[in-house]
Structure formats: C-alpha cells, structure tokens
Amino acid sequence: MERITRRGVLAGGITALASGTVLGACSSGGGSGGEQERNTQVVLPTFTKYEGVNPDWKGDETLLDGFKEYPADPVVGVQEPPGDGEPISFITNIPGAIPPQMDANPFWQALNERIGSPLRIDMAPNADYETKFQTKIASGDLPDMINIPPGTADLPGLLESTCMDLTEHLSGDAISAYPYLANLGPDYWRPCVVSGAIYGIPVPRMMSRNFMVLTRRDVMADRGIDPDVQPETWDEFQDLCTELTDPSRNTWALSTMPGNFANMASGIPAGWQRQGDGSFTHFLEHENMAASLEAQLKLWEAGVINPDAFTANSSAKKEWFNGASAIMDVDSFVAWTGYESTNIGNPDFSVGGIVAPSNQGAEPFSWVGSAINNITGFSAGSSHSVETLLAVANWFAAPFGTEEYLFKKYGTAGQQYELQGNDPVPTSRGVQEVGIGVQYIADSPMAFYFPGEPDIAERQFQVQERMSENLSRDMAEGLYSRTRDQKGGELEAPVWDAMSQMAQGLRPISELPDVVKTWRDSGGAEVAEELAEAYDAAGIE
C-alpha cells in the first residue's frame, strides 16, 4: 500500500522513469508490457513552469497556488491571434446551463476576434455528453477539436485512428513554440501518449479534482453550527448530518451517498496500489471495504441522505445544493468554485469543505484526483494545420495572471465583469455568457482565486493543506492494461451495483467477498497482472 505525503505524492504515480522517458496508454495490439515499452521511447514535452506571478499562498509540485487578487498589470503573452481566419469546430460538454449561442453572446463574439477564427462549439450538458460524443464518433463527421473523456472505451485505438500525431511538435524542447502548453507538467501529458506517440492536449486537474464533502457554510452558520467544522471521526460526521437533516422541511444533509468519502475515511488508498511483492491490488479488495460499506449503510438508515439520491442525476443534485434542500454535496475544488460563481448574486451563499474523518480508528486518506479532465484531440481530417490548432490550444492554456486568462475566464470589463480594484467581479450576464466550454479545449492548472472574495481562496487552500497530510494516488495512472481498456466498464459495473445495494441495505455486506471474487475471475486478476507487467516495462526506478 502506498501512503504518501504532499511532497511524496507523485511517487504514487508514474514519475521516476528510466532515461527521462515516459509512458502512457497503448494501442490494442501486443501485450501490455510490450506496448508500454514502446511508449517509454516517447520523450514528454519539456516542462517549463510559468513564473510570471507570485502567489499569496504558495503550493508546490503537488499543491495548488492561491491568490488574494488579480495582478494589476496582466502580461500579454500571445501577441497575434492564433487562428487562421477559418472556422474551428469543437465538441464538448457543459457543466452548467447551456449558455447563449454565438449570435446572442457578445463574449463568444469577442473571443472569436481574439482567436482570429470563429469558434463553432457543439455542446451538450454533462448528463448528455457521452451519448452525443459516441454519436459523433460513430458518424465519422468529426469536428476539428474533440473533447475526449479519458474513460472512453478503446481510447488508444480511437486516438490513433482519428487524431493527429503531435509528437514532433510537442516532444522535448519542441514544445517551447507553445509556452503556455509547456506550463503543463509531465503527469498531465502521460495519458496523451499512446502507440508510441502524443495524440492530444491534456486538460489538467489532479489536486483540483480532489473530492471532499462540500458544505453550505451560510446555512450551517444560520443554524448555529460552526461553518468550518471538521469532524475528526465518522461518528461526529454522522451526528453533524443528523443535525442538518429535517425531512419535514424537505431538507437532508447529503445530496448523494458519499461512497469514496467513506472509503477514504476507512483508510482505503486510491485506485490501484502496488504491493511489496510487485503485485497490484484494487481498492475494492481492501480489507476495510466492509467497514466503509457499513458506514455508508448507517448514513442511509439514519435518513440523512436525500431519498432520491440513487436515482437523481447530477444536475438535480446540484440544484438541491444550490437551493439548500441538501446542505452537503460530494465534489471537488472545481465544483466548489463553480457553486460560488453560479450563486454570485446571493451575497450570503458560502461553501466550505470537509476532509474525510477517521472511520473506526483508521488513518484516513485524501485521494489525489485524476491528472486530467479530458484529452483534446485534433481530428486527422481537419483542414487546419497542426500548427494553427496547437497555437489556439496554447492560447487557451494561458495561466493565471496573464491577460489571456483574464479574458477567457471573465470576459470584458463593463460587460461580463466589473472591476473592483484589480479583481474582475462577474456580472450575472457574465456568468451566463462565459460558460461556453472553452476550458475543455485547453487550460492551465487551477489556481485558488475568487474575484473580490479572497476568503474563498484562503478557505480552499486551507482545506487543501488539510488534505495534504495524507494523500494517496492511484499507482496505475499512466499504466496500460489491455483488459482494463477493453472491459473496464463491463468489469466494474456489477461491483458498483452490488455496493450500491449494500449501502442501501438491499443486499448483505457479507456477500462482498463473493462480489470481489467474481470481479477477479471475470478479468480483475488479469488487469492486475497486466498492470504489474506494464510497471516493470516502464523502467520505473
């Protein structure tokens, strides 16, 4: 089992590689180890961290920086529009409400001018994107840029068959032509390496995707509860949930079953872990999984979770949290900032974060989020040059403190935001118009910052520091398993269904060993063997 602290968190992933080379996923041909070896020959883009701003709360190679205000004189890093004058098409999901379309959206129109090419964005709500994406792929009529979810079936085959090979333009020092993309570290690029080549642009996440229990601080304060409470034990957490629940007022503590939160509280490390003998084990095999399910069942039986939690979609659960019919949600720093932005018109609205407490005396973990949100692939059939598409992606990867970041996130002063000191405080119009999904073309690592409200960024940084006391990272991230690539969803779905039933008392927890055995016999054991083979082939020191 890998137990790591903030400075050692990257040791839990694929970081110490022989000869400075790297690895990623692989094509479906050949064994896992053989394809992994092939990918180790790909030199990742040279990492050149952007040093143009000084944070008020400084992170490190793992933790995110925090800022009280926007710099007074943002740097303009891209002097000429990167586009070629011709329309550039893009398909993506949208996490919030669908925004005004281009003909009714001044921000979108101004962005087109900045880019130097009209952006044609085909968007869908989160809940509908998988269907829309699969339909588009099946049609063969692909846009120039494609938001590709990392869990897509046969991802290596899809990237290799439909997307441009970017290796010669990005590998090693070649990326210096795109300095904002060079600000993305090696962990973000690894999932883009397949079949011995770089096939896309990573949209970074990692710490920004760390999950916690988000809370409505304002509601808790109104009820006389410490809005920044951090329960030390699972029992204390359940007591807090009980105090916040009032079904007679259509109010429950939790919008959803906090399954992985309970796993972390029970001392279960993230994802796959490499054992001392070189074998790999999955978190669902951990000896404390039954204790986690028991903790979840207690919450369900206590009636502190919305009774529709197992049938409602994510959009409904967000509405519950926004409307305070749920006082807690399970999500990430990205969602935290999103909630604050959505409710910017409510001066009382305030979000906090609870880190996993100890369940039954276990030393709790915080799981490091997945390195990327998505891969942006460039269609091999695009009429645009690879240099044009990379230049556009480079513009969208502009980091905090730059003029490009200020515009892409907030728009134009007097329209989408009003200046308060140096801070671009969004207007309600701005919140609607800016959310067109361009953060999924390319982006920089998240910075903790909220215009005009430095307390939000400070709270986020403090929660991150609490998480950093005992981080755990999936050691299989960046390793390829052909069985997992081809059968991952098919293998795991029955397990999640069974655990969901156990957490609701519809199936005895005592049947967990049988469920795990079926998973192993159906391919889980094969995945573990392939991951061990890939780890050895990667030349990890």
C-alpha positions as CSV (number, residue, x, y, z in Angstrom):
1,M,0.0,0.0,0.0
2,E,1.3,3.5,-0.9
3,R,1.0,6.1,1.9
4,I,2.3,9.4,0.8
5,T,2.6,13.0,2.0
6,R,2.3,16.2,-0.1
7,R,6.0,16.1,-1.1
8,G,5.9,12.5,-1.9
9,V,2.6,12.3,-3.6
10,L,4.0,12.0,-7.1
11,A,5.9,8.9,-6.1
12,G,2.5,7.2,-6.0
13,G,2.2,7.6,-9.8
14,I,4.5,7.1,-12.7
15,T,7.1,9.7,-12.2
16,A,10.5,8.1,-11.7
17,L,11.2,6.8,-15.1
18,A,14.4,5.5,-16.6
19,S,16.3,7.7,-19.0
20,G,13.8,10.6,-18.6
21,T,11.3,8.9,-20.9
22,V,7.7,8.4,-20.2
23,L,4.7,6.2,-20.8
24,G,1.0,6.4,-21.4
25,A,-1.8,4.2,-22.6
26,C,-1.2,1.9,-25.5
27,S,-2.9,0.6,-28.6
28,S,-4.8,-2.6,-28.5
29,G,-2.1,-4.6,-30.4
30,G,0.5,-6.6,-28.5
31,G,0.9,-7.3,-24.8
32,S,0.6,-4.6,-22.1
33,G,4.2,-4.7,-21.3
34,G,5.4,-4.6,-24.9
35,E,3.2,-1.6,-25.7
36,Q,4.3,0.1,-22.5
37,E,7.9,-0.3,-23.6
38,R,7.1,1.3,-26.9
39,N,5.7,4.3,-25.1
40,T,8.7,4.8,-22.9
41,Q,10.6,5.8,-26.0
42,V,8.4,9.0,-26.3
43,V,10.0,12.0,-24.6
44,L,7.4,14.1,-23.0
45,P,7.2,17.8,-23.6
46,T,9.8,19.7,-21.6
47,F,8.1,21.3,-18.5
48,T,8.7,25.0,-18.1
49,K,6.6,26.3,-15.2
50,Y,5.1,29.8,-15.7
51,E,6.8,32.1,-13.1
52,G,5.1,35.3,-14.0
53,V,3.1,35.7,-10.8
54,N,3.8,35.4,-7.0
55,P,1.1,33.6,-5.1
56,D,-0.2,34.7,-1.7
57,W,-0.5,31.1,-0.7
58,K,2.2,29.0,-2.3
59,G,1.8,25.4,-3.3
60,D,4.5,23.1,-4.6
61,E,4.9,20.3,-7.2
62,T,1.6,18.9,-5.9
63,L,-0.4,21.6,-4.1
64,L,-2.1,24.5,-6.0
65,D,-1.2,28.1,-5.5
66,G,-3.7,30.7,-4.1
67,F,-4.2,34.4,-4.8
68,K,-5.9,37.2,-3.0
69,E,-6.3,39.4,-6.1
70,Y,-5.6,39.5,-9.8
71,P,-2.3,41.1,-10.8
72,A,-2.6,44.8,-11.6
73,D,-0.9,44.6,-15.0
74,P,-1.6,41.2,-16.6
75,V,1.0,40.1,-19.1
76,V,0.1,39.7,-22.7
77,G,1.9,36.5,-23.8
78,V,0.3,36.0,-27.3
79,Q,0.8,39.0,-29.5
80,E,-1.1,37.8,-32.6
81,P,-4.4,36.0,-33.0
82,P,-3.5,32.2,-33.2
83,G,-6.3,31.3,-35.7
84,D,-6.1,31.2,-39.5
85,G,-9.4,33.1,-40.2
86,E,-11.4,30.0,-40.9
87,P,-14.0,28.5,-38.6
88,I,-12.7,26.0,-36.0
89,S,-15.2,23.4,-34.7
90,F,-15.2,21.8,-31.3
91,I,-17.5,19.4,-29.4
92,T,-17.7,19.5,-25.6
93,N,-19.8,19.0,-22.5
94,I,-21.1,22.0,-20.5
95,P,-21.2,21.6,-16.7
96,G,-23.8,24.3,-16.1
97,A,-26.7,25.6,-18.0
98,I,-26.3,25.9,-21.8
99,P,-25.2,29.5,-22.5
100,P,-26.5,31.9,-25.1
101,Q,-25.3,30.9,-28.5
102,M,-22.8,32.8,-30.6
103,D,-25.3,35.1,-32.3
104,A,-26.6,36.3,-29.0
105,N,-23.4,36.1,-26.9
106,P,-21.1,39.1,-27.0
107,F,-18.4,37.3,-25.1
108,W,-18.3,34.5,-27.7
109,Q,-18.2,37.1,-30.5
110,A,-15.3,38.9,-28.8
111,L,-13.5,35.6,-28.3
112,N,-13.7,34.9,-32.0
113,E,-11.9,38.1,-32.7
114,R,-9.2,37.4,-30.2
115,I,-8.6,33.9,-31.6
116,G,-8.8,35.1,-35.2
117,S,-11.1,32.3,-36.2
118,P,-14.8,31.8,-35.5
119,L,-15.3,29.0,-32.9
120,R,-18.2,26.6,-33.8
121,I,-18.9,24.9,-30.5
122,D,-21.3,21.9,-30.4
123,M,-22.2,21.5,-26.7
124,A,-24.2,19.2,-24.5
125,P,-25.0,19.1,-20.8
126,N,-22.8,16.8,-18.8
127,A,-25.5,14.1,-18.5
128,D,-26.0,14.0,-22.3
129,Y,-22.4,14.3,-23.5
130,E,-21.5,10.7,-23.6
131,T,-24.3,9.9,-26.0
132,K,-23.6,13.0,-28.1
133,F,-19.9,12.1,-28.2
134,Q,-20.4,8.5,-29.2
135,T,-22.9,9.5,-31.9
136,K,-20.5,12.0,-33.3
137,I,-17.6,9.4,-33.3
138,A,-19.8,6.8,-35.0
139,S,-20.9,9.3,-37.7
140,G,-17.3,9.9,-38.8
141,D,-18.1,13.6,-39.3
142,L,-15.7,14.9,-36.7
143,P,-15.0,18.5,-35.6
144,D,-11.5,20.0,-35.7
145,M,-11.1,19.6,-31.9
146,I,-12.7,16.8,-29.9
147,N,-13.2,16.7,-26.1
148,I,-12.4,13.0,-25.5
149,P,-13.3,11.7,-22.0
150,P,-10.4,9.6,-20.6
151,G,-12.7,6.7,-19.8
152,T,-13.7,6.2,-23.4
153,A,-13.7,2.6,-24.5
154,D,-10.7,1.6,-26.6
155,L,-9.3,5.1,-26.1
156,P,-5.9,4.3,-27.6
157,G,-7.5,2.9,-30.8
158,L,-9.7,6.0,-31.0
159,L,-6.9,8.4,-30.6
160,E,-4.6,6.6,-33.1
161,S,-7.3,6.2,-35.8
162,T,-8.9,9.7,-35.6
163,C,-6.5,12.2,-34.2
164,M,-3.3,14.0,-35.4
165,D,0.1,12.7,-34.2
166,L,1.5,15.7,-32.3
167,T,4.8,14.2,-31.2
168,E,7.2,16.1,-33.4
169,H,5.6,19.4,-32.5
170,L,5.5,18.8,-28.7
171,S,8.1,16.2,-27.7
172,G,11.0,17.5,-25.7
173,D,12.0,21.1,-26.4
174,A,9.8,21.3,-29.4
175,I,7.0,22.5,-27.1
176,S,8.9,25.7,-26.5
177,A,7.0,27.1,-29.5
178,Y,3.9,26.9,-27.3
179,P,5.0,28.2,-23.9
180,Y,1.6,28.1,-22.2
181,L,1.3,24.4,-23.1
182,A,4.8,23.9,-21.7
183,N,3.5,25.1,-18.4
184,L,1.7,21.7,-18.1
185,G,3.8,19.2,-16.1
186,P,4.6,15.6,-17.2
187,D,1.8,14.0,-15.2
188,Y,-0.7,15.7,-17.4
189,W,0.8,14.6,-20.6
190,R,1.2,10.9,-19.9
191,P,-2.4,10.0,-20.7
192,C,-2.0,11.5,-24.1
193,V,0.8,9.1,-25.0
194,V,-0.5,6.1,-26.9
195,S,1.0,3.7,-29.5
196,G,4.4,5.4,-29.3
197,A,3.1,9.0,-30.0
198,I,1.5,12.0,-28.4
199,Y,-2.1,12.2,-29.7
200,G,-3.7,15.1,-27.8
201,I,-3.7,18.0,-25.4
202,P,-4.4,17.3,-21.7
203,V,-6.9,19.4,-19.8
204,P,-5.3,19.4,-16.3
205,R,-7.0,18.6,-13.0
206,M,-5.2,16.4,-10.3
207,M,-5.4,18.3,-6.9
208,S,-8.3,20.5,-8.3
209,R,-10.3,17.3,-8.7
210,N,-9.7,16.1,-5.1
211,F,-13.1,15.1,-3.6
212,M,-14.4,16.2,-0.3
213,V,-17.8,16.9,1.3
214,L,-18.8,20.4,0.2
215,T,-21.0,22.3,2.7
216,R,-23.3,25.2,2.7
217,R,-21.5,27.4,5.3
218,D,-24.2,30.0,5.3
219,V,-26.9,27.5,6.2
220,M,-24.8,25.9,8.9
221,A,-24.0,29.3,10.4
222,D,-27.7,30.2,10.4
223,R,-28.4,27.1,12.4
224,G,-25.7,27.9,15.0
225,I,-23.2,25.3,13.7
226,D,-19.5,26.2,13.2
227,P,-19.4,26.8,9.4
228,D,-15.9,25.5,9.2
229,V,-16.3,22.4,11.3
230,Q,-14.0,19.5,10.6
231,P,-15.3,16.3,12.2
232,E,-12.5,14.1,13.5
233,T,-14.4,10.8,13.4
234,W,-17.1,9.2,11.3
235,D,-19.5,9.3,14.2
236,E,-19.0,13.0,14.6
237,F,-19.7,13.4,10.9
238,Q,-22.9,11.4,11.1
239,D,-24.0,13.4,14.1
240,L,-23.5,16.6,12.1
241,C,-25.5,15.1,9.2
242,T,-28.3,14.3,11.6
243,E,-28.3,17.8,13.0
244,L,-28.6,19.2,9.4
245,T,-31.5,16.9,8.3
246,D,-35.1,17.9,8.6
247,P,-37.4,15.9,6.2
248,S,-40.4,18.0,7.3
249,R,-38.8,20.9,5.5
250,N,-37.6,18.9,2.6
251,T,-34.0,19.2,3.8
252,W,-31.4,16.5,4.0
253,A,-27.8,16.7,4.9
254,L,-26.4,14.9,1.9
255,S,-27.3,15.1,-1.8
256,T,-25.7,11.8,-2.5
257,M,-24.2,8.7,-0.9
258,P,-20.6,9.7,0.0
259,G,-19.1,6.3,-1.1
260,N,-15.5,7.2,-1.8
261,F,-15.5,9.7,1.1
262,A,-16.3,6.7,3.3
263,N,-13.5,4.7,1.6
264,M,-11.0,7.5,2.3
265,A,-12.3,7.7,5.9
266,S,-11.8,4.0,6.3
267,G,-8.1,4.2,5.3
268,I,-8.5,2.7,1.9
269,P,-5.9,4.1,-0.6
270,A,-6.8,5.3,-4.1
271,G,-7.4,3.1,-7.1
272,W,-4.7,0.5,-7.7
273,Q,-1.7,0.1,-5.4
274,R,1.5,-1.8,-6.0
275,Q,2.4,-4.2,-3.1
276,G,5.8,-5.1,-1.9
277,D,6.0,-8.2,-4.0
278,G,5.3,-6.2,-7.2
279,S,1.6,-7.2,-7.5
280,F,-1.2,-4.8,-7.9
281,T,-4.5,-4.7,-5.9
282,H,-7.6,-2.6,-6.4
283,F,-9.2,-0.5,-3.6
284,L,-12.3,-2.7,-3.6
285,E,-10.2,-5.6,-2.5
286,H,-9.0,-3.7,0.6
287,E,-9.7,-5.3,4.0
288,N,-11.5,-2.2,5.2
289,M,-14.1,-2.1,2.4
290,A,-16.7,-3.8,4.5
291,A,-16.2,-1.1,7.2
292,S,-16.7,1.6,4.6
293,L,-20.0,0.0,3.4
294,E,-21.1,-0.3,7.0
295,A,-20.5,3.4,7.5
296,Q,-22.5,4.2,4.3
297,L,-25.3,2.0,5.4
298,K,-25.5,3.7,8.7
299,L,-25.9,7.1,7.0
300,W,-28.7,5.7,4.8
301,E,-30.6,4.1,7.7
302,A,-30.3,7.3,9.6
303,G,-32.2,9.1,6.9
304,V,-29.6,11.9,6.3
305,I,-29.3,11.3,2.6
306,N,-31.9,12.6,0.1
307,P,-34.1,9.6,-0.6
308,D,-33.8,10.2,-4.3
309,A,-30.0,10.1,-4.2
310,F,-29.7,6.8,-6.1
311,T,-32.0,7.8,-8.9
312,A,-31.5,11.5,-9.5
313,N,-28.9,12.8,-11.9
314,S,-26.0,15.1,-11.1
315,S,-27.8,18.2,-12.3
316,A,-30.7,17.6,-9.9
317,K,-28.3,17.1,-7.0
318,K,-26.5,20.4,-7.8
319,E,-30.0,22.1,-7.7
320,W,-30.6,20.6,-4.3
321,F,-27.3,22.0,-3.0
322,N,-27.8,25.4,-4.6
323,G,-31.3,25.6,-3.1
324,A,-30.2,24.3,0.3
325,S,-32.5,21.2,0.2
326,A,-29.2,19.4,0.6
327,I,-26.6,21.1,2.8
328,M,-23.8,18.8,1.7
329,D,-22.6,17.6,-1.7
330,V,-19.6,15.3,-2.6
331,D,-17.4,17.0,-5.1
332,S,-14.1,18.8,-5.9
333,F,-12.5,22.2,-5.8
334,V,-13.6,22.7,-9.3
335,A,-17.2,22.3,-8.3
336,W,-16.7,24.5,-5.2
337,T,-15.6,27.4,-7.4
338,G,-18.5,26.6,-9.8
339,Y,-21.0,26.8,-7.0
340,E,-19.7,30.1,-5.8
341,S,-19.8,31.5,-9.3
342,T,-23.3,30.3,-10.0
343,N,-24.6,31.9,-6.8
344,I,-22.6,35.2,-7.1
345,G,-25.9,37.1,-7.0
346,N,-26.5,35.8,-3.4
347,P,-24.2,37.6,-1.0
348,D,-24.9,35.1,1.8
349,F,-24.1,32.0,-0.2
350,S,-20.9,30.4,1.0
351,V,-19.2,27.0,0.5
352,G,-16.9,25.1,2.8
353,G,-15.1,21.7,2.6
354,I,-14.9,18.7,5.0
355,V,-12.0,16.3,4.6
356,A,-12.5,12.6,5.3
357,P,-12.5,11.9,9.1
358,S,-11.4,8.6,10.7
359,N,-13.8,5.7,10.5
360,Q,-13.3,3.0,13.1
361,G,-9.8,4.4,14.1
362,A,-8.4,4.1,10.5
363,E,-5.9,6.7,9.3
364,P,-7.9,8.5,6.6
365,F,-6.6,9.3,3.2
366,S,-7.3,12.0,0.7
367,W,-7.3,10.7,-2.8
368,V,-5.5,12.7,-5.4
369,G,-7.8,13.4,-8.3
370,S,-7.2,12.1,-11.8
371,A,-4.5,14.0,-13.7
372,I,-6.8,15.2,-16.5
373,N,-10.4,16.1,-17.1
374,N,-10.2,15.2,-20.8
375,I,-7.9,14.9,-23.8
376,T,-8.4,17.3,-26.6
377,G,-7.7,15.5,-29.9
378,F,-7.2,17.2,-33.2
379,S,-9.1,15.5,-36.0
380,A,-6.8,13.9,-38.5
381,G,-9.3,15.1,-41.2
382,S,-9.2,18.7,-40.1
383,S,-8.5,21.3,-42.8
384,H,-6.5,23.4,-40.3
385,S,-2.7,22.9,-40.0
386,V,-1.5,21.3,-36.8
387,E,0.4,24.5,-36.0
388,T,-2.8,26.5,-36.1
389,L,-4.7,24.1,-33.8
390,L,-1.7,24.0,-31.4
391,A,-1.4,27.8,-31.3
392,V,-5.1,28.0,-30.5
393,A,-4.8,25.4,-27.7
394,N,-1.7,27.3,-26.4
395,W,-3.8,30.5,-26.1
396,F,-6.5,28.7,-24.1
397,A,-3.8,27.2,-21.8
398,A,-2.8,30.7,-20.6
399,P,-2.1,30.6,-16.8
400,F,-3.4,32.8,-14.0
401,G,-2.0,36.3,-14.1
402,T,-2.0,36.7,-17.9
403,E,-4.2,38.9,-19.9
404,E,-5.4,35.9,-21.9
405,Y,-6.5,34.1,-18.7
406,L,-8.4,37.2,-17.6
407,F,-10.3,37.4,-20.8
408,K,-11.1,33.7,-21.3
409,K,-12.3,33.3,-17.7
410,Y,-14.1,36.6,-17.2
411,G,-14.6,38.4,-20.5
412,T,-14.6,42.2,-20.9
413,A,-14.7,44.8,-18.2
414,G,-18.1,46.6,-18.2
415,Q,-19.8,43.7,-19.9
416,Q,-19.2,40.3,-18.4
417,Y,-17.5,41.7,-15.3
418,E,-16.9,44.9,-13.3
419,L,-13.6,45.8,-11.9
420,Q,-13.3,46.1,-8.1
421,G,-9.7,47.1,-7.6
422,N,-7.8,44.6,-9.7
423,D,-10.5,42.0,-9.5
424,P,-12.9,41.1,-12.3
425,V,-16.2,40.5,-10.4
426,P,-18.6,38.7,-12.8
427,T,-22.0,40.1,-13.5
428,S,-25.0,37.8,-13.8
429,R,-24.8,38.3,-17.5
430,G,-21.1,37.3,-17.5
431,V,-21.8,34.1,-15.6
432,Q,-24.2,33.1,-18.4
433,E,-22.2,34.2,-21.4
434,V,-18.7,33.0,-20.5
435,G,-19.6,29.4,-19.8
436,I,-19.2,28.1,-23.4
437,G,-16.9,25.2,-22.6
438,V,-13.6,26.6,-23.9
439,Q,-11.8,25.4,-20.8
440,Y,-12.1,21.9,-22.3
441,I,-10.0,22.9,-25.3
442,A,-7.0,23.6,-23.1
443,D,-6.4,25.1,-19.7
444,S,-3.8,25.8,-17.1
445,P,-3.6,24.1,-13.7
446,M,-6.2,25.6,-11.4
447,A,-5.3,28.5,-9.1
448,F,-7.3,29.2,-5.9
449,Y,-8.8,32.6,-6.7
450,F,-12.2,34.2,-6.5
451,P,-12.7,37.8,-7.6
452,G,-13.3,40.2,-4.8
453,E,-13.5,37.5,-2.2
454,P,-10.1,36.4,-1.1
455,D,-11.6,34.5,1.9
456,I,-12.9,31.8,-0.6
457,A,-9.4,31.2,-2.0
458,E,-8.0,31.1,1.5
459,R,-10.6,28.5,2.7
460,Q,-9.8,26.4,-0.3
461,F,-6.1,26.5,0.3
462,Q,-6.6,25.6,4.0
463,V,-8.8,22.6,3.0
464,Q,-6.1,21.5,0.5
465,E,-3.5,21.7,3.2
466,R,-5.6,19.5,5.5
467,M,-5.9,17.0,2.6
468,S,-2.2,17.1,2.1
469,E,-1.5,15.5,5.4
470,N,-2.1,12.0,3.9
471,L,-2.5,11.9,0.2
472,S,-3.0,8.7,-1.9
473,R,-2.6,8.5,-5.6
474,D,-3.7,5.7,-8.0
475,M,-0.4,3.9,-8.9
476,A,-1.9,2.6,-12.1
477,E,-2.4,6.1,-13.6
478,G,-0.3,6.2,-16.7
479,L,0.0,2.4,-16.9
480,Y,-1.7,0.4,-19.6
481,S,-3.8,-2.7,-19.2
482,R,-5.4,-4.1,-22.4
483,T,-8.1,-5.9,-20.4
484,R,-9.0,-2.7,-18.4
485,D,-9.1,-0.7,-21.6
486,Q,-11.4,-3.2,-23.3
487,K,-13.5,-4.4,-20.4
488,G,-13.2,-1.8,-17.6
489,G,-16.8,-0.7,-17.5
490,E,-18.1,-4.2,-18.1
491,L,-16.0,-5.5,-15.2
492,E,-16.7,-2.8,-12.7
493,A,-20.4,-2.0,-13.3
494,P,-21.7,-5.2,-11.4
495,V,-19.4,-4.3,-8.5
496,W,-20.7,-0.8,-8.2
497,D,-24.3,-2.0,-8.5
498,A,-23.7,-4.5,-5.7
499,M,-22.0,-2.0,-3.4
500,S,-24.9,0.5,-4.1
501,Q,-27.4,-2.2,-3.0
502,M,-25.3,-3.0,0.1
503,A,-25.1,0.7,1.1
504,Q,-28.9,0.8,0.9
505,G,-29.4,-2.4,2.9
506,L,-30.8,-4.2,-0.1
507,R,-28.1,-6.8,-0.1
508,P,-26.0,-8.1,2.8
509,I,-22.5,-6.7,3.1
510,S,-21.4,-10.2,3.9
511,E,-21.6,-11.0,0.2
512,L,-18.8,-8.6,-0.6
513,P,-16.1,-11.3,-0.8
514,D,-18.2,-13.2,-3.4
515,V,-18.7,-10.0,-5.5
516,V,-14.9,-9.3,-5.4
517,K,-14.1,-12.9,-6.4
518,T,-16.5,-12.6,-9.4
519,W,-14.8,-9.4,-10.4
520,R,-11.4,-11.0,-10.2
521,D,-12.4,-14.1,-12.0
522,S,-14.1,-12.1,-14.8
523,G,-10.9,-10.1,-15.5
524,G,-9.9,-8.1,-12.4
525,A,-7.0,-10.5,-11.8
526,E,-5.9,-10.2,-15.4
527,V,-5.9,-6.4,-15.1
528,A,-3.7,-6.7,-12.0
529,E,-1.2,-8.9,-13.9
530,E,-1.1,-6.5,-16.8
531,L,-0.5,-3.5,-14.6
532,A,2.4,-5.3,-12.9
533,E,3.8,-6.2,-16.3
534,A,3.4,-2.6,-17.5
535,Y,5.0,-1.2,-14.4
536,D,8.1,-3.4,-15.0
537,A,8.2,-2.5,-18.7
538,A,8.1,1.2,-17.9
539,G,11.6,1.1,-16.3
540,I,10.4,2.8,-13.1
541,E,13.2,3.2,-10.6
